[in-house]
Amino acid sequence: MKVLIPSPLHSYTGERWVDADGTTLAELLADLDRRYPGIRFRVVDEQDRLRGHMRFFVNSEQIFDLYHPLRPSDEVVLVQALSGG
């Protein structure tokens, strides 16, 4: 499936859109990490929770559960929130 990678993580992928496989978001992240080592740690913390500044959207719907089921036709968008003042 197609995955949109936020600009701050392009150093891992070298591309804006990448392909990845998985039947859940957790599996998708594992596949992304196999293809682009280190990217998963930027999205998920040591307790397997989404980092506070990361958001997942599947087919334009925000998803919070790493075990949310995915279909090969889904479009996944990772968004990295900006903070500061």
PyMOL Python script that loads the backbone (N, CA, C, O; Angstrom):
from pymol import cmd

cmd.read_pdbstr("""\
ATOM      1  N   MET A   1       0.835  -1.176   0.000  1.00  0.00           N
ATOM      2  CA  MET A   1       0.000   0.000   0.000  1.00  0.00           C
ATOM      3  C   MET A   1       0.878   1.236   0.000  1.00  0.00           C
ATOM      4  O   MET A   1       2.059   1.168   0.342  1.00  0.00           O
ATOM      5  N   LYS A   2       0.311   2.346  -0.377  1.00  0.00           N
ATOM      6  CA  LYS A   2       1.041   3.607  -0.433  1.00  0.00           C
ATOM      7  C   LYS A   2       1.051   4.269   0.942  1.00  0.00           C
ATOM      8  O   LYS A   2       0.038   4.295   1.642  1.00  0.00           O
ATOM      9  N   VAL A   3       2.222   4.806   1.316  1.00  0.00           N
ATOM     10  CA  VAL A   3       2.390   5.488   2.596  1.00  0.00           C
ATOM     11  C   VAL A   3       3.053   6.829   2.328  1.00  0.00           C
ATOM     12  O   VAL A   3       4.110   6.899   1.701  1.00  0.00           O
ATOM     13  N   LEU A   4       2.413   7.903   2.816  1.00  0.00           N
ATOM     14  CA  LEU A   4       2.985   9.240   2.703  1.00  0.00           C
ATOM     15  C   LEU A   4       3.861   9.496   3.925  1.00  0.00           C
ATOM     16  O   LEU A   4       3.400   9.384   5.061  1.00  0.00           O
ATOM     17  N   ILE A   5       5.105   9.833   3.691  1.00  0.00           N
ATOM     18  CA  ILE A   5       6.083  10.047   4.750  1.00  0.00           C
ATOM     19  C   ILE A   5       6.241  11.551   4.975  1.00  0.00           C
ATOM     20  O   ILE A   5       6.406  12.297   4.009  1.00  0.00           O
ATOM     21  N   PRO A   6       6.195  12.016   6.242  1.00  0.00           N
ATOM     22  CA  PRO A   6       6.374  13.451   6.485  1.00  0.00           C
ATOM     23  C   PRO A   6       7.802  13.899   6.157  1.00  0.00           C
ATOM     24  O   PRO A   6       8.749  13.117   6.242  1.00  0.00           O
ATOM     25  N   SER A   7       7.932  15.158   5.784  1.00  0.00           N
ATOM     26  CA  SER A   7       9.229  15.715   5.361  1.00  0.00           C
ATOM     27  C   SER A   7      10.374  15.428   6.329  1.00  0.00           C
ATOM     28  O   SER A   7      11.465  15.081   5.875  1.00  0.00           O
ATOM     29  N   PRO A   8      10.172  15.561   7.669  1.00  0.00           N
ATOM     30  CA  PRO A   8      11.301  15.311   8.573  1.00  0.00           C
ATOM     31  C   PRO A   8      11.836  13.872   8.533  1.00  0.00           C
ATOM     32  O   PRO A   8      12.938  13.608   9.015  1.00  0.00           O
ATOM     33  N   LEU A   9      11.061  12.943   7.961  1.00  0.00           N
ATOM     34  CA  LEU A   9      11.520  11.555   7.892  1.00  0.00           C
ATOM     35  C   LEU A   9      12.015  11.162   6.499  1.00  0.00           C
ATOM     36  O   LEU A   9      12.349  10.001   6.263  1.00  0.00           O
ATOM     37  N   HIS A  10      12.063  12.121   5.582  1.00  0.00           N
ATOM     38  CA  HIS A  10      12.571  11.825   4.239  1.00  0.00           C
ATOM     39  C   HIS A  10      14.030  11.399   4.253  1.00  0.00           C
ATOM     40  O   HIS A  10      14.493  10.750   3.315  1.00  0.00           O
ATOM     41  N   SER A  11      14.759  11.754   5.304  1.00  0.00           N
ATOM     42  CA  SER A  11      16.162  11.321   5.374  1.00  0.00           C
ATOM     43  C   SER A  11      16.262   9.797   5.463  1.00  0.00           C
ATOM     44  O   SER A  11      17.295   9.224   5.117  1.00  0.00           O
ATOM     45  N   TYR A  12      15.199   9.141   5.922  1.00  0.00           N
ATOM     46  CA  TYR A  12      15.184   7.673   5.980  1.00  0.00           C
ATOM     47  C   TYR A  12      14.802   7.076   4.638  1.00  0.00           C
ATOM     48  O   TYR A  12      15.410   6.103   4.191  1.00  0.00           O
ATOM     49  N   THR A  13      13.791   7.658   3.991  1.00  0.00           N
ATOM     50  CA  THR A  13      13.227   7.049   2.794  1.00  0.00           C
ATOM     51  C   THR A  13      13.763   7.636   1.498  1.00  0.00           C
ATOM     52  O   THR A  13      13.836   6.944   0.483  1.00  0.00           O
ATOM     53  N   GLY A  14      14.137   8.909   1.528  1.00  0.00           N
ATOM     54  CA  GLY A  14      14.554   9.578   0.311  1.00  0.00           C
ATOM     55  C   GLY A  14      13.396   9.908  -0.614  1.00  0.00           C
ATOM     56  O   GLY A  14      13.597  10.454  -1.699  1.00  0.00           O
ATOM     57  N   GLU A  15      12.194   9.579  -0.191  1.00  0.00           N
ATOM     58  CA  GLU A  15      11.010   9.791  -1.017  1.00  0.00           C
ATOM     59  C   GLU A  15       9.838  10.239  -0.164  1.00  0.00           C
ATOM     60  O   GLU A  15       9.800  10.018   1.046  1.00  0.00           O
ATOM     61  N   ARG A  16       8.888  10.872  -0.826  1.00  0.00           N
ATOM     62  CA  ARG A  16       7.671  11.322  -0.145  1.00  0.00           C
ATOM     63  C   ARG A  16       6.667  10.187   0.004  1.00  0.00           C
ATOM     64  O   ARG A  16       6.083  10.009   1.073  1.00  0.00           O
ATOM     65  N   TRP A  17       6.464   9.425  -1.052  1.00  0.00           N
ATOM     66  CA  TRP A  17       5.559   8.269  -1.043  1.00  0.00           C
ATOM     67  C   TRP A  17       6.378   6.999  -1.138  1.00  0.00           C
ATOM     68  O   TRP A  17       7.293   6.909  -1.957  1.00  0.00           O
ATOM     69  N   VAL A  18       6.061   6.016  -0.307  1.00  0.00           N
ATOM     70  CA  VAL A  18       6.739   4.723  -0.351  1.00  0.00           C
ATOM     71  C   VAL A  18       5.689   3.615  -0.322  1.00  0.00           C
ATOM     72  O   VAL A  18       4.534   3.851   0.032  1.00  0.00           O
ATOM     73  N   ASP A  19       6.096   2.425  -0.691  1.00  0.00           N
ATOM     74  CA  ASP A  19       5.239   1.247  -0.601  1.00  0.00           C
ATOM     75  C   ASP A  19       5.608   0.470   0.648  1.00  0.00           C
ATOM     76  O   ASP A  19       6.777   0.410   1.030  1.00  0.00           O
ATOM     77  N   ALA A  20       4.605  -0.127   1.283  1.00  0.00           N
ATOM     78  CA  ALA A  20       4.841  -0.976   2.455  1.00  0.00           C
ATOM     79  C   ALA A  20       3.700  -1.977   2.551  1.00  0.00           C
ATOM     80  O   ALA A  20       2.632  -1.783   1.970  1.00  0.00           O
ATOM     81  N   ASP A  21       3.945  -3.049   3.294  1.00  0.00           N
ATOM     82  CA  ASP A  21       2.955  -4.107   3.477  1.00  0.00           C
ATOM     83  C   ASP A  21       2.654  -4.280   4.952  1.00  0.00           C
ATOM     84  O   ASP A  21       3.471  -3.947   5.811  1.00  0.00           O
ATOM     85  N   GLY A  22       1.461  -4.810   5.237  1.00  0.00           N
ATOM     86  CA  GLY A  22       1.077  -5.124   6.604  1.00  0.00           C
ATOM     87  C   GLY A  22      -0.431  -5.213   6.719  1.00  0.00           C
ATOM     88  O   GLY A  22      -1.162  -4.534   5.999  1.00  0.00           O
ATOM     89  N   THR A  23      -0.888  -6.055   7.627  1.00  0.00           N
ATOM     90  CA  THR A  23      -2.335  -6.175   7.841  1.00  0.00           C
ATOM     91  C   THR A  23      -2.807  -5.298   8.994  1.00  0.00           C
ATOM     92  O   THR A  23      -4.008  -5.176   9.234  1.00  0.00           O
ATOM     93  N   THR A  24      -1.851  -4.677   9.720  1.00  0.00           N
ATOM     94  CA  THR A  24      -2.148  -3.712  10.774  1.00  0.00           C
ATOM     95  C   THR A  24      -1.128  -2.588  10.675  1.00  0.00           C
ATOM     96  O   THR A  24      -0.119  -2.717   9.981  1.00  0.00           O
ATOM     97  N   LEU A  25      -1.389  -1.491  11.366  1.00  0.00           N
ATOM     98  CA  LEU A  25      -0.400  -0.415  11.385  1.00  0.00           C
ATOM     99  C   LEU A  25       0.914  -0.891  11.992  1.00  0.00           C
ATOM    100  O   LEU A  25       1.985  -0.501  11.527  1.00  0.00           O
ATOM    101  N   ALA A  26       0.845  -1.732  13.028  1.00  0.00           N
ATOM    102  CA  ALA A  26       2.063  -2.260  13.652  1.00  0.00           C
ATOM    103  C   ALA A  26       2.901  -3.037  12.631  1.00  0.00           C
ATOM    104  O   ALA A  26       4.119  -2.869  12.567  1.00  0.00           O
ATOM    105  N   GLU A  27       2.247  -3.886  11.837  1.00  0.00           N
ATOM    106  CA  GLU A  27       2.963  -4.648  10.813  1.00  0.00           C
ATOM    107  C   GLU A  27       3.500  -3.727   9.724  1.00  0.00           C
ATOM    108  O   GLU A  27       4.597  -3.944   9.209  1.00  0.00           O
ATOM    109  N   LEU A  28       2.736  -2.709   9.374  1.00  0.00           N
ATOM    110  CA  LEU A  28       3.184  -1.739   8.384  1.00  0.00           C
ATOM    111  C   LEU A  28       4.456  -1.039   8.854  1.00  0.00           C
ATOM    112  O   LEU A  28       5.401  -0.874   8.082  1.00  0.00           O
ATOM    113  N   LEU A  29       4.477  -0.628  10.127  1.00  0.00           N
ATOM    114  CA  LEU A  29       5.668   0.021  10.682  1.00  0.00           C
ATOM    115  C   LEU A  29       6.860  -0.929  10.697  1.00  0.00           C
ATOM    116  O   LEU A  29       7.987  -0.517  10.424  1.00  0.00           O
ATOM    117  N   ALA A  30       6.614  -2.190  11.013  1.00  0.00           N
ATOM    118  CA  ALA A  30       7.705  -3.179  11.005  1.00  0.00           C
ATOM    119  C   ALA A  30       8.266  -3.327   9.590  1.00  0.00           C
ATOM    120  O   ALA A  30       9.480  -3.426   9.410  1.00  0.00           O
ATOM    121  N   ASP A  31       7.381  -3.341   8.583  1.00  0.00           N
ATOM    122  CA  ASP A  31       7.835  -3.446   7.204  1.00  0.00           C
ATOM    123  C   ASP A  31       8.605  -2.195   6.789  1.00  0.00           C
ATOM    124  O   ASP A  31       9.641  -2.291   6.132  1.00  0.00           O
ATOM    125  N   LEU A  32       8.097  -1.019   7.174  1.00  0.00           N
ATOM    126  CA  LEU A  32       8.829   0.213   6.881  1.00  0.00           C
ATOM    127  C   LEU A  32      10.214   0.190   7.512  1.00  0.00           C
ATOM    128  O   LEU A  32      11.184   0.636   6.900  1.00  0.00           O
ATOM    129  N   ASP A  33      10.309  -0.331   8.736  1.00  0.00           N
ATOM    130  CA  ASP A  33      11.598  -0.375   9.427  1.00  0.00           C
ATOM    131  C   ASP A  33      12.558  -1.364   8.764  1.00  0.00           C
ATOM    132  O   ASP A  33      13.769  -1.148   8.779  1.00  0.00           O
ATOM    133  N   ARG A  34      12.037  -2.437   8.187  1.00  0.00           N
ATOM    134  CA  ARG A  34      12.895  -3.371   7.431  1.00  0.00           C
ATOM    135  C   ARG A  34      13.451  -2.677   6.185  1.00  0.00           C
ATOM    136  O   ARG A  34      14.616  -2.850   5.825  1.00  0.00           O
ATOM    137  N   ARG A  35      12.603  -1.899   5.545  1.00  0.00           N
ATOM    138  CA  ARG A  35      13.010  -1.226   4.308  1.00  0.00           C
ATOM    139  C   ARG A  35      13.861   0.020   4.583  1.00  0.00           C
ATOM    140  O   ARG A  35      14.782   0.339   3.832  1.00  0.00           O
ATOM    141  N   TYR A  36      13.526   0.720   5.686  1.00  0.00           N
ATOM    142  CA  TYR A  36      14.178   1.981   6.042  1.00  0.00           C
ATOM    143  C   TYR A  36      14.566   1.928   7.517  1.00  0.00           C
ATOM    144  O   TYR A  36      13.867   2.500   8.354  1.00  0.00           O
ATOM    145  N   PRO A  37      15.658   1.260   7.848  1.00  0.00           N
ATOM    146  CA  PRO A  37      16.041   1.038   9.252  1.00  0.00           C
ATOM    147  C   PRO A  37      16.061   2.326  10.068  1.00  0.00           C
ATOM    148  O   PRO A  37      16.621   3.342   9.655  1.00  0.00           O
ATOM    149  N   GLY A  38      15.430   2.249  11.246  1.00  0.00           N
ATOM    150  CA  GLY A  38      15.399   3.360  12.182  1.00  0.00           C
ATOM    151  C   GLY A  38      14.142   4.206  12.128  1.00  0.00           C
ATOM    152  O   GLY A  38      13.886   4.981  13.050  1.00  0.00           O
ATOM    153  N   ILE A  39      13.348   4.076  11.071  1.00  0.00           N
ATOM    154  CA  ILE A  39      12.184   4.942  10.933  1.00  0.00           C
ATOM    155  C   ILE A  39      11.116   4.641  11.992  1.00  0.00           C
ATOM    156  O   ILE A  39      10.437   5.553  12.463  1.00  0.00           O
ATOM    157  N   ARG A  40      10.968   3.385  12.361  1.00  0.00           N
ATOM    158  CA  ARG A  40       9.927   3.021  13.334  1.00  0.00           C
ATOM    159  C   ARG A  40      10.139   3.730  14.667  1.00  0.00           C
ATOM    160  O   ARG A  40       9.177   4.190  15.283  1.00  0.00           O
ATOM    161  N   PHE A  41      11.371   3.821  15.112  1.00  0.00           N
ATOM    162  CA  PHE A  41      11.660   4.442  16.401  1.00  0.00           C
ATOM    163  C   PHE A  41      11.296   5.924  16.399  1.00  0.00           C
ATOM    164  O   PHE A  41      11.046   6.490  17.463  1.00  0.00           O
ATOM    165  N   ARG A  42      11.261   6.549  15.259  1.00  0.00           N
ATOM    166  CA  ARG A  42      10.849   7.959  15.164  1.00  0.00           C
ATOM    167  C   ARG A  42       9.338   8.117  15.269  1.00  0.00           C
ATOM    168  O   ARG A  42       8.842   9.217  15.512  1.00  0.00           O
ATOM    169  N   VAL A  43       8.600   7.014  15.084  1.00  0.00           N
ATOM    170  CA  VAL A  43       7.133   7.052  15.087  1.00  0.00           C
ATOM    171  C   VAL A  43       6.557   6.445  16.359  1.00  0.00           C
ATOM    172  O   VAL A  43       5.553   6.932  16.879  1.00  0.00           O
ATOM    173  N   VAL A  44       7.186   5.382  16.864  1.00  0.00           N
ATOM    174  CA  VAL A  44       6.682   4.624  18.014  1.00  0.00           C
ATOM    175  C   VAL A  44       7.739   4.624  19.108  1.00  0.00           C
ATOM    176  O   VAL A  44       8.930   4.485  18.827  1.00  0.00           O
ATOM    177  N   ASP A  45       7.301   4.780  20.371  1.00  0.00           N
ATOM    178  CA  ASP A  45       8.261   4.808  21.476  1.00  0.00           C
ATOM    179  C   ASP A  45       8.598   3.407  21.976  1.00  0.00           C
ATOM    180  O   ASP A  45       8.162   2.412  21.397  1.00  0.00           O
ATOM    181  N   GLU A  46       9.369   3.337  23.047  1.00  0.00           N
ATOM    182  CA  GLU A  46       9.834   2.055  23.595  1.00  0.00           C
ATOM    183  C   GLU A  46       8.701   1.202  24.158  1.00  0.00           C
ATOM    184  O   GLU A  46       8.870  -0.006  24.325  1.00  0.00           O
ATOM    185  N   GLN A  47       7.559   1.799  24.450  1.00  0.00           N
ATOM    186  CA  GLN A  47       6.397   1.068  24.973  1.00  0.00           C
ATOM    187  C   GLN A  47       5.395   0.749  23.862  1.00  0.00           C
ATOM    188  O   GLN A  47       4.238   0.433  24.141  1.00  0.00           O
ATOM    189  N   ASP A  48       5.827   0.829  22.629  1.00  0.00           N
ATOM    190  CA  ASP A  48       4.978   0.573  21.456  1.00  0.00           C
ATOM    191  C   ASP A  48       3.747   1.464  21.409  1.00  0.00           C
ATOM    192  O   ASP A  48       2.657   1.018  21.052  1.00  0.00           O
ATOM    193  N   ARG A  49       3.931   2.726  21.772  1.00  0.00           N
ATOM    194  CA  ARG A  49       2.868   3.728  21.655  1.00  0.00           C
ATOM    195  C   ARG A  49       3.304   4.762  20.633  1.00  0.00           C
ATOM    196  O   ARG A  49       4.487   5.071  20.496  1.00  0.00           O
ATOM    197  N   LEU A  50       2.323   5.286  19.925  1.00  0.00           N
ATOM    198  CA  LEU A  50       2.639   6.363  18.990  1.00  0.00           C
ATOM    199  C   LEU A  50       3.246   7.522  19.747  1.00  0.00           C
ATOM    200  O   LEU A  50       2.766   7.889  20.820  1.00  0.00           O
ATOM    201  N   ARG A  51       4.279   8.089  19.207  1.00  0.00           N
ATOM    202  CA  ARG A  51       4.870   9.277  19.829  1.00  0.00           C
ATOM    203  C   ARG A  51       3.850  10.407  19.766  1.00  0.00           C
ATOM    204  O   ARG A  51       3.044  10.475  18.838  1.00  0.00           O
ATOM    205  N   GLY A  52       3.889  11.294  20.760  1.00  0.00           N
ATOM    206  CA  GLY A  52       2.898  12.342  20.893  1.00  0.00           C
ATOM    207  C   GLY A  52       2.790  13.277  19.707  1.00  0.00           C
ATOM    208  O   GLY A  52       1.737  13.876  19.487  1.00  0.00           O
ATOM    209  N   HIS A  53       3.853  13.413  18.943  1.00  0.00           N
ATOM    210  CA  HIS A  53       3.844  14.332  17.803  1.00  0.00           C
ATOM    211  C   HIS A  53       3.527  13.654  16.476  1.00  0.00           C
ATOM    212  O   HIS A  53       3.564  14.301  15.429  1.00  0.00           O
ATOM    213  N   MET A  54       3.216  12.355  16.504  1.00  0.00           N
ATOM    214  CA  MET A  54       2.924  11.620  15.268  1.00  0.00           C
ATOM    215  C   MET A  54       1.433  11.302  15.180  1.00  0.00           C
ATOM    216  O   MET A  54       0.785  11.022  16.189  1.00  0.00           O
ATOM    217  N   ARG A  55       0.904  11.349  13.972  1.00  0.00           N
ATOM    218  CA  ARG A  55      -0.487  11.000  13.709  1.00  0.00           C
ATOM    219  C   ARG A  55      -0.542  10.086  12.497  1.00  0.00           C
ATOM    220  O   ARG A  55       0.235  10.232  11.553  1.00  0.00           O
ATOM    221  N   PHE A  56      -1.483   9.133  12.540  1.00  0.00           N
ATOM    222  CA  PHE A  56      -1.745   8.243  11.416  1.00  0.00           C
ATOM    223  C   PHE A  56      -3.123   8.529  10.859  1.00  0.00           C
ATOM    224  O   PHE A  56      -4.087   8.710  11.602  1.00  0.00           O
ATOM    225  N   PHE A  57      -3.199   8.565   9.554  1.00  0.00           N
ATOM    226  CA  PHE A  57      -4.486   8.660   8.877  1.00  0.00           C
ATOM    227  C   PHE A  57      -4.547   7.524   7.874  1.00  0.00           C
ATOM    228  O   PHE A  57      -3.624   7.322   7.085  1.00  0.00           O
ATOM    229  N   VAL A  58      -5.651   6.782   7.914  1.00  0.00           N
ATOM    230  CA  VAL A  58      -5.883   5.708   6.957  1.00  0.00           C
ATOM    231  C   VAL A  58      -7.128   6.096   6.168  1.00  0.00           C
ATOM    232  O   VAL A  58      -8.224   6.206   6.718  1.00  0.00           O
ATOM    233  N   ASN A  59      -6.937   6.300   4.880  1.00  0.00           N
ATOM    234  CA  ASN A  59      -8.040   6.746   4.024  1.00  0.00           C
ATOM    235  C   ASN A  59      -8.718   7.985   4.607  1.00  0.00           C
ATOM    236  O   ASN A  59      -9.946   8.071   4.653  1.00  0.00           O
ATOM    237  N   SER A  60      -7.915   8.927   5.044  1.00  0.00           N
ATOM    238  CA  SER A  60      -8.344  10.237   5.587  1.00  0.00           C
ATOM    239  C   SER A  60      -8.975  10.174   6.973  1.00  0.00           C
ATOM    240  O   SER A  60      -9.457  11.195   7.462  1.00  0.00           O
ATOM    241  N   GLU A  61      -8.989   9.021   7.620  1.00  0.00           N
ATOM    242  CA  GLU A  61      -9.537   8.885   8.980  1.00  0.00           C
ATOM    243  C   GLU A  61      -8.379   8.734   9.971  1.00  0.00           C
ATOM    244  O   GLU A  61      -7.514   7.875   9.799  1.00  0.00           O
ATOM    245  N   GLN A  62      -8.371   9.581  11.015  1.00  0.00           N
ATOM    246  CA  GLN A  62      -7.294   9.486  12.000  1.00  0.00           C
ATOM    247  C   GLN A  62      -7.441   8.203  12.804  1.00  0.00           C
ATOM    248  O   GLN A  62      -8.529   7.876  13.277  1.00  0.00           O
ATOM    249  N   ILE A  63      -6.334   7.478  12.956  1.00  0.00           N
ATOM    250  CA  ILE A  63      -6.310   6.193  13.652  1.00  0.00           C
ATOM    251  C   ILE A  63      -5.319   6.281  14.808  1.00  0.00           C
ATOM    252  O   ILE A  63      -4.214   6.800  14.652  1.00  0.00           O
ATOM    253  N   PHE A  64      -5.724   5.769  15.972  1.00  0.00           N
ATOM    254  CA  PHE A  64      -4.877   5.806  17.162  1.00  0.00           C
ATOM    255  C   PHE A  64      -4.376   4.420  17.572  1.00  0.00           C
ATOM    256  O   PHE A  64      -3.451   4.310  18.377  1.00  0.00           O
ATOM    257  N   ASP A  65      -4.974   3.378  17.030  1.00  0.00           N
ATOM    258  CA  ASP A  65      -4.685   1.999  17.415  1.00  0.00           C
ATOM    259  C   ASP A  65      -3.674   1.380  16.457  1.00  0.00           C
ATOM    260  O   ASP A  65      -3.936   1.280  15.258  1.00  0.00           O
ATOM    261  N   LEU A  66      -2.524   0.964  16.976  1.00  0.00           N
ATOM    262  CA  LEU A  66      -1.514   0.326  16.124  1.00  0.00           C
ATOM    263  C   LEU A  66      -1.981  -1.001  15.550  1.00  0.00           C
ATOM    264  O   LEU A  66      -1.379  -1.512  14.605  1.00  0.00           O
ATOM    265  N   TYR A  67      -3.036  -1.561  16.102  1.00  0.00           N
ATOM    266  CA  TYR A  67      -3.538  -2.844  15.611  1.00  0.00           C
ATOM    267  C   TYR A  67      -4.779  -2.680  14.737  1.00  0.00           C
ATOM    268  O   TYR A  67      -5.520  -3.633  14.496  1.00  0.00           O
ATOM    269  N   HIS A  68      -4.986  -1.459  14.273  1.00  0.00           N
ATOM    270  CA  HIS A  68      -6.057  -1.178  13.324  1.00  0.00           C
ATOM    271  C   HIS A  68      -5.803  -1.980  12.053  1.00  0.00           C
ATOM    272  O   HIS A  68      -4.697  -1.934  11.514  1.00  0.00           O
ATOM    273  N   PRO A  69      -6.802  -2.716  11.559  1.00  0.00           N
ATOM    274  CA  PRO A  69      -6.583  -3.533  10.357  1.00  0.00           C
ATOM    275  C   PRO A  69      -6.421  -2.674   9.104  1.00  0.00           C
ATOM    276  O   PRO A  69      -7.027  -1.611   8.969  1.00  0.00           O
ATOM    277  N   LEU A  70      -5.593  -3.165   8.206  1.00  0.00           N
ATOM    278  CA  LEU A  70      -5.331  -2.489   6.936  1.00  0.00           C
ATOM    279  C   LEU A  70      -5.626  -3.428   5.782  1.00  0.00           C
ATOM    280  O   LEU A  70      -5.536  -4.649   5.909  1.00  0.00           O
ATOM    281  N   ARG A  71      -5.982  -2.826   4.647  1.00  0.00           N
ATOM    282  CA  ARG A  71      -6.179  -3.556   3.391  1.00  0.00           C
ATOM    283  C   ARG A  71      -5.121  -3.070   2.396  1.00  0.00           C
ATOM    284  O   ARG A  71      -4.657  -1.934   2.499  1.00  0.00           O
ATOM    285  N   PRO A  72      -4.741  -3.900   1.450  1.00  0.00           N
ATOM    286  CA  PRO A  72      -3.722  -3.487   0.470  1.00  0.00           C
ATOM    287  C   PRO A  72      -4.097  -2.224  -0.306  1.00  0.00           C
ATOM    288  O   PRO A  72      -3.213  -1.516  -0.786  1.00  0.00           O
ATOM    289  N   SER A  73      -5.377  -1.936  -0.435  1.00  0.00           N
ATOM    290  CA  SER A  73      -5.819  -0.759  -1.189  1.00  0.00           C
ATOM    291  C   SER A  73      -5.834   0.522  -0.356  1.00  0.00           C
ATOM    292  O   SER A  73      -6.111   1.594  -0.893  1.00  0.00           O
ATOM    293  N   ASP A  74      -5.541   0.434   0.950  1.00  0.00           N
ATOM    294  CA  ASP A  74      -5.569   1.608   1.827  1.00  0.00           C
ATOM    295  C   ASP A  74      -4.440   2.575   1.496  1.00  0.00           C
ATOM    296  O   ASP A  74      -3.389   2.195   0.982  1.00  0.00           O
ATOM    297  N   GLU A  75      -4.700   3.837   1.810  1.00  0.00           N
ATOM    298  CA  GLU A  75      -3.676   4.865   1.722  1.00  0.00           C
ATOM    299  C   GLU A  75      -3.389   5.336   3.144  1.00  0.00           C
ATOM    300  O   GLU A  75      -4.299   5.759   3.857  1.00  0.00           O
ATOM    301  N   VAL A  76      -2.139   5.262   3.549  1.00  0.00           N
ATOM    302  CA  VAL A  76      -1.738   5.627   4.902  1.00  0.00           C
ATOM    303  C   VAL A  76      -0.904   6.902   4.837  1.00  0.00           C
ATOM    304  O   VAL A  76       0.015   7.023   4.027  1.00  0.00           O
ATOM    305  N   VAL A  77      -1.245   7.847   5.707  1.00  0.00           N
ATOM    306  CA  VAL A  77      -0.525   9.112   5.769  1.00  0.00           C
ATOM    307  C   VAL A  77       0.018   9.286   7.173  1.00  0.00           C
ATOM    308  O   VAL A  77      -0.737   9.246   8.145  1.00  0.00           O
ATOM    309  N   LEU A  78       1.308   9.477   7.283  1.00  0.00           N
ATOM    310  CA  LEU A  78       1.933   9.807   8.560  1.00  0.00           C
ATOM    311  C   LEU A  78       2.081  11.324   8.613  1.00  0.00           C
ATOM    312  O   LEU A  78       2.546  11.945   7.657  1.00  0.00           O
ATOM    313  N   VAL A  79       1.685  11.909   9.727  1.00  0.00           N
ATOM    314  CA  VAL A  79       1.788  13.342   9.897  1.00  0.00           C
ATOM    315  C   VAL A  79       2.597  13.616  11.154  1.00  0.00           C
ATOM    316  O   VAL A  79       2.342  13.032  12.208  1.00  0.00           O
ATOM    317  N   GLN A  80       3.551  14.488  11.039  1.00  0.00           N
ATOM    318  CA  GLN A  80       4.350  14.878  12.191  1.00  0.00           C
ATOM    319  C   GLN A  80       3.923  16.288  12.593  1.00  0.00           C
ATOM    320  O   GLN A  80       4.091  17.245  11.837  1.00  0.00           O
ATOM    321  N   ALA A  81       3.369  16.395  13.796  1.00  0.00           N
ATOM    322  CA  ALA A  81       2.882  17.690  14.287  1.00  0.00           C
ATOM    323  C   ALA A  81       4.056  18.614  14.563  1.00  0.00           C
ATOM    324  O   ALA A  81       5.148  18.170  14.916  1.00  0.00           O
ATOM    325  N   LEU A  82       3.816  19.883  14.400  1.00  0.00           N
ATOM    326  CA  LEU A  82       4.817  20.897  14.709  1.00  0.00           C
ATOM    327  C   LEU A  82       4.489  21.499  16.062  1.00  0.00           C
ATOM    328  O   LEU A  82       3.320  21.619  16.427  1.00  0.00           O
ATOM    329  N   SER A  83       5.497  21.869  16.792  1.00  0.00           N
ATOM    330  CA  SER A  83       5.271  22.505  18.095  1.00  0.00           C
ATOM    331  C   SER A  83       6.265  23.647  18.252  1.00  0.00           C
ATOM    332  O   SER A  83       7.191  23.818  17.458  1.00  0.00           O
ATOM    333  N   GLY A  84       6.044  24.391  19.267  1.00  0.00           N
ATOM    334  CA  GLY A  84       6.944  25.515  19.508  1.00  0.00           C
ATOM    335  C   GLY A  84       6.145  26.796  19.626  1.00  0.00           C
ATOM    336  O   GLY A  84       4.914  26.777  19.632  1.00  0.00           O
ATOM    337  N   GLY A  85       6.831  27.874  19.718  1.00  0.00           N
ATOM    338  CA  GLY A  85       6.081  29.115  19.854  1.00  0.00           C
ATOM    339  C   GLY A  85       6.838  30.314  19.369  1.00  0.00           C
ATOM    340  O   GLY A  85       6.324  31.432  19.424  1.00  0.00           O
TER     341      GLY A  85
END
""", "prot")
cmd.dss("prot")
cmd.show_as("cartoon", "prot")
cmd.util.cbc("prot")
cmd.orient("prot")
